[in-house]
Amino acid sequence: MIIQCPNCSSETDNWVNKCQKCGFITEVIDGFDVWAPELIGLGSGEFFNPDCFQELAALEDENFWFQARNELILWAIQHYFEKPIHYAEIGCGTGYVLRAVEQVFPETDIVGSELFIEGLKYASQRCRRSKLVQLDARNIPYRNQFNVVGIFDVLEHIDDDLVVLSEIEKSLVSDGGVLITVPQHRWLWSAVDDAACHFRRYSAKEMEEKVKAAGFEVLRSTSFVSLLIPFMVVARLLFRKQASATSAELNINKQLNWIFRKIMALEFKLVQLGFNFSLGGSRLIVGRKKRT
């Protein structure tokens, strides 16, 4: 494994918790290796509000959107990359996606990273064999390591998103792949995005151009949460100025949640058949590292 020191950028294939050139040490905090100690203790509003992890952990297992996104992600990994030997997730949050990857790919070596220790604590309760680490997505220490990297609803939290994509490209082996999900359409911006500390909602063109600029070819680009776009527009109008917009949008009654899940299942079947949606609350991008 090649490690690039996050402090001095020197590379080594024999990293043992300390850079031999500058003396940088990977501390261990609450059992997690820390690659960005200067960012420990960030408060609410800087990239994300860590107080939200508790609420997310309680909602994800039952909410149709998280369930449908997981189904799409797992299918995309299998369809485009079969069974990756080494997989990493950047910004794994509470470990909801990571746990599913563990279950579907029992022989895959998995790394889950998160900026906030608070998120890693929840992920450690869900994940049994993933290596969980704290790091800055703009300064990933791994080089030429992973077959597939996933980054799901994270890029919109980071101003320097192209830097993150470039770091992911460097962390991948030759012909490695990336899977990305992001919120879509600027005209859907509402208090939900403000509360979630988003910098942007993407257009398809913007996202695809950034992926290509980072050194990837686009294998697949499609919207999802497309059949539900009328409901999403109404919800955004209703919650446009509510401080608790995120909670209100995620906390829906069981009957409506069931209906939305069925609609998303139909949408998923269409995506599997090769249909690419132009409109949708989110976008999935699958990319492959360009051959050099």
C-alpha positions as CSV (number, residue, x, y, z in Angstrom):
1,M,0.0,0.0,0.0
2,I,1.4,3.4,-1.0
3,I,0.7,6.2,1.4
4,Q,1.2,9.9,0.7
5,C,1.9,11.9,3.8
6,P,-0.9,14.4,4.2
7,N,1.6,16.9,5.7
8,C,4.6,16.8,3.3
9,S,3.3,14.7,0.4
10,S,6.2,12.3,0.5
11,E,5.2,8.7,-0.5
12,T,6.2,5.4,1.0
13,D,5.1,1.8,0.7
14,N,6.2,1.1,4.3
15,W,4.0,3.5,6.4
16,V,4.0,2.6,10.1
17,N,2.0,5.5,11.7
18,K,4.7,8.0,11.1
19,C,6.3,9.9,8.2
20,Q,10.0,9.4,8.1
21,K,10.6,12.7,6.4
22,C,8.5,15.2,8.3
23,G,7.5,13.3,11.4
24,F,3.7,13.5,10.9
25,I,2.0,10.9,13.0
26,T,-1.4,9.2,12.5
27,E,-2.9,9.6,15.9
28,V,-5.6,7.2,17.1
29,I,-8.7,8.9,18.6
30,D,-11.5,6.7,19.9
31,G,-10.0,3.8,18.0
32,F,-9.9,5.5,14.6
33,D,-6.7,6.4,12.7
34,V,-6.7,10.2,12.2
35,W,-5.2,11.6,9.0
36,A,-6.5,15.2,9.4
37,P,-6.0,16.1,13.0
38,E,-6.3,19.8,12.2
39,L,-10.0,19.3,11.3
40,I,-11.0,17.4,14.5
41,G,-13.6,19.3,16.4
42,L,-15.2,21.1,13.5
43,G,-18.5,22.5,14.5
44,S,-21.9,22.8,13.0
45,G,-22.0,24.5,9.6
46,E,-18.5,23.6,8.5
47,F,-19.1,21.0,5.8
48,F,-21.8,19.3,7.9
49,N,-23.6,19.4,11.2
50,P,-22.3,16.4,13.2
51,D,-25.3,16.6,15.5
52,C,-27.3,15.2,12.5
53,F,-25.6,11.8,12.7
54,Q,-27.9,10.6,15.5
55,E,-31.0,11.5,13.6
56,L,-29.7,10.0,10.4
57,A,-28.8,6.7,12.1
58,A,-32.4,6.5,13.4
59,L,-34.0,7.3,10.1
60,E,-32.0,5.5,7.4
61,D,-33.1,1.9,7.9
62,E,-36.8,2.8,7.4
63,N,-36.7,5.7,4.9
64,F,-37.5,4.9,1.3
65,W,-34.8,7.2,-0.2
66,F,-31.9,5.6,1.7
67,Q,-33.2,2.2,0.8
68,A,-33.6,3.0,-2.9
69,R,-30.2,4.7,-3.1
70,N,-28.5,1.7,-1.5
71,E,-30.2,-0.6,-4.0
72,L,-29.0,1.5,-6.9
73,I,-25.4,1.8,-5.5
74,L,-25.0,-2.0,-4.9
75,W,-26.3,-2.8,-8.4
76,A,-24.0,-0.2,-10.0
77,I,-20.9,-1.7,-8.2
78,Q,-21.8,-5.2,-9.4
79,H,-22.9,-4.2,-12.9
80,Y,-19.9,-2.1,-13.7
81,F,-17.1,-3.5,-11.5
82,E,-18.3,-7.0,-10.5
83,K,-16.5,-7.9,-7.2
84,P,-13.9,-5.3,-6.3
85,I,-10.9,-6.5,-4.3
86,H,-10.4,-3.2,-2.6
87,Y,-13.2,-0.7,-2.0
88,A,-13.3,2.6,-0.2
89,E,-16.1,5.0,0.7
90,I,-15.3,8.7,1.2
91,G,-17.6,10.4,3.7
92,C,-19.2,7.2,5.0
93,G,-21.3,9.0,7.6
94,T,-23.1,6.5,9.8
95,G,-22.0,3.5,7.8
96,Y,-25.4,2.8,6.2
97,V,-24.0,2.2,2.7
98,L,-20.8,0.6,4.0
99,R,-22.7,-2.0,6.0
100,A,-24.6,-3.0,2.8
101,V,-21.3,-3.3,0.8
102,E,-19.9,-5.5,3.5
103,Q,-22.9,-7.8,3.2
104,V,-22.9,-8.0,-0.6
105,F,-19.2,-8.3,-1.0
106,P,-18.0,-10.5,1.9
107,E,-14.5,-11.0,0.4
108,T,-13.8,-7.3,-0.5
109,D,-11.3,-5.4,1.6
110,I,-13.1,-2.2,2.7
111,V,-12.1,1.2,4.0
112,G,-14.6,3.7,5.2
113,S,-13.5,7.3,5.8
114,E,-15.3,10.3,7.4
115,L,-14.2,13.7,8.4
116,F,-16.2,13.6,11.7
117,I,-15.3,11.2,14.4
118,E,-19.0,11.4,15.5
119,G,-20.0,9.7,12.3
120,L,-17.4,7.0,12.6
121,K,-18.7,6.0,16.0
122,Y,-22.1,5.2,14.5
123,A,-20.4,3.5,11.5
124,S,-18.5,1.3,13.9
125,Q,-21.7,0.0,15.4
126,R,-23.0,-1.0,11.9
127,C,-19.9,-2.3,10.2
128,R,-18.1,-5.4,11.3
129,R,-14.9,-5.6,9.2
130,S,-14.4,-2.2,7.5
131,K,-11.3,-0.2,8.4
132,L,-12.7,3.1,9.6
133,V,-10.5,6.2,9.4
134,Q,-10.8,10.0,9.8
135,L,-9.5,12.0,6.8
136,D,-10.0,15.1,4.7
137,A,-11.4,14.2,1.3
138,R,-9.3,16.9,-0.2
139,N,-6.1,15.2,1.0
140,I,-6.5,11.4,0.7
141,P,-3.4,9.6,1.8
142,Y,-4.0,6.4,-0.2
143,R,-2.3,6.0,-3.6
144,N,-3.0,3.4,-6.3
145,Q,-4.9,1.3,-3.8
146,F,-8.6,0.8,-4.5
147,N,-10.5,-0.9,-7.4
148,V,-13.6,1.2,-6.6
149,V,-14.3,4.3,-4.6
150,G,-17.8,5.5,-3.6
151,I,-18.7,9.0,-2.6
152,F,-22.4,9.4,-1.9
153,D,-24.0,12.8,-1.3
154,V,-20.7,14.3,-0.1
155,L,-19.3,16.4,-2.9
156,E,-22.0,19.0,-2.5
157,H,-20.7,19.7,1.0
158,I,-17.2,20.6,-0.2
159,D,-16.3,23.8,-2.1
160,D,-13.2,22.3,-3.7
161,D,-15.1,19.3,-5.2
162,L,-12.7,19.0,-8.2
163,V,-9.8,18.6,-5.8
164,V,-11.7,15.7,-4.1
165,L,-12.4,14.0,-7.4
166,S,-8.7,14.3,-8.4
167,E,-7.7,12.8,-5.0
168,I,-10.0,9.9,-5.6
169,E,-8.5,9.4,-9.1
170,K,-5.0,9.1,-7.5
171,S,-6.3,6.6,-4.9
172,L,-7.5,4.2,-7.6
173,V,-5.6,1.5,-9.4
174,S,-5.3,1.6,-13.2
175,D,-8.8,1.1,-14.6
176,G,-10.3,1.7,-11.1
177,G,-13.8,3.1,-10.9
178,V,-15.7,5.7,-9.0
179,L,-19.4,5.9,-8.1
180,I,-20.9,9.3,-7.2
181,T,-24.3,10.5,-6.1
182,V,-25.1,14.1,-5.7
183,P,-28.3,16.3,-5.3
184,Q,-29.4,17.8,-8.6
185,H,-31.1,20.9,-10.1
186,R,-30.4,24.3,-8.7
187,W,-34.1,25.1,-9.0
188,L,-34.8,22.6,-6.2
189,W,-32.7,24.6,-3.7
190,S,-34.5,25.1,-0.4
191,A,-34.1,25.3,3.3
192,V,-33.2,21.5,3.2
193,D,-30.0,22.4,1.4
194,D,-29.2,25.2,3.7
195,A,-29.7,23.0,6.8
196,A,-27.6,20.3,5.2
197,C,-24.6,22.7,4.6
198,H,-24.7,22.2,0.9
199,F,-22.5,24.4,-1.4
200,R,-24.5,23.5,-4.5
201,R,-27.0,21.3,-6.3
202,Y,-25.5,20.0,-9.5
203,S,-26.6,19.9,-13.1
204,A,-25.8,16.8,-15.2
205,K,-23.4,18.7,-17.4
206,E,-21.5,20.3,-14.5
207,M,-21.1,16.9,-12.8
208,E,-20.0,15.1,-15.9
209,E,-17.5,17.8,-16.9
210,K,-15.9,17.7,-13.4
211,V,-15.7,13.9,-13.4
212,K,-13.9,14.0,-16.8
213,A,-11.6,16.9,-15.7
214,A,-10.5,14.7,-12.8
215,G,-9.3,12.0,-15.1
216,F,-12.3,9.7,-15.6
217,E,-14.4,8.5,-18.5
218,V,-18.2,8.5,-17.7
219,L,-19.7,5.0,-18.0
220,R,-23.2,6.0,-16.8
221,S,-25.0,9.1,-15.8
222,T,-28.6,9.2,-14.8
223,S,-31.0,11.0,-12.5
224,F,-32.8,9.1,-9.8
225,V,-35.7,10.1,-7.6
226,S,-37.2,11.0,-11.0
227,L,-40.7,9.6,-10.9
228,L,-41.1,11.4,-7.5
229,I,-40.0,14.8,-8.8
230,P,-43.5,16.3,-8.5
231,F,-43.7,15.3,-4.9
232,M,-40.3,16.6,-4.2
233,V,-41.1,20.0,-5.8
234,V,-44.2,20.3,-3.5
235,A,-42.2,19.3,-0.4
236,R,-39.5,21.9,-1.2
237,L,-42.1,24.6,-1.6
238,L,-43.7,23.6,1.7
239,F,-40.4,23.4,3.6
240,R,-38.6,26.3,1.8
241,K,-38.3,28.4,5.0
242,Q,-38.5,25.9,7.8
243,A,-35.4,25.6,10.0
244,S,-36.3,21.9,10.6
245,A,-36.7,21.2,6.8
246,T,-34.4,18.2,6.7
247,S,-36.3,16.4,9.5
248,A,-39.6,17.3,8.0
249,E,-38.6,15.9,4.6
250,L,-37.2,12.6,6.0
251,N,-39.9,12.0,8.6
252,I,-42.8,10.8,6.5
253,N,-45.7,8.5,7.5
254,K,-45.4,4.8,6.9
255,Q,-48.1,4.6,4.3
256,L,-46.5,7.3,2.1
257,N,-43.0,5.9,2.7
258,W,-44.3,2.5,1.4
259,I,-45.8,4.1,-1.7
260,F,-42.7,6.0,-2.5
261,R,-40.6,2.9,-2.0
262,K,-42.7,1.0,-4.6
263,I,-42.4,3.9,-7.0
264,M,-38.6,3.9,-6.6
265,A,-38.5,0.2,-7.2
266,L,-40.1,0.8,-10.6
267,E,-37.7,3.5,-11.3
268,F,-34.8,1.2,-10.4
269,K,-36.0,-1.4,-12.9
270,L,-36.0,1.2,-15.6
271,V,-32.4,2.2,-14.7
272,Q,-31.4,-1.5,-14.8
273,L,-32.9,-1.7,-18.3
274,G,-30.6,1.2,-19.5
275,F,-33.1,4.1,-19.2
276,N,-31.3,7.4,-18.2
277,F,-33.6,9.9,-16.6
278,S,-32.9,13.6,-17.3
279,L,-34.8,15.0,-14.3
280,G,-34.6,13.8,-10.8
281,G,-33.7,14.9,-7.2
282,S,-30.4,13.1,-7.4
283,R,-27.8,12.0,-10.0
284,L,-25.7,8.9,-10.2
285,I,-22.4,9.0,-12.0
286,V,-20.3,5.9,-12.7
287,G,-16.8,6.6,-14.0
288,R,-13.6,4.7,-14.8
289,K,-10.1,6.0,-14.5
290,K,-8.7,6.8,-17.9
291,R,-5.9,4.6,-19.2
292,T,-2.5,6.4,-19.3
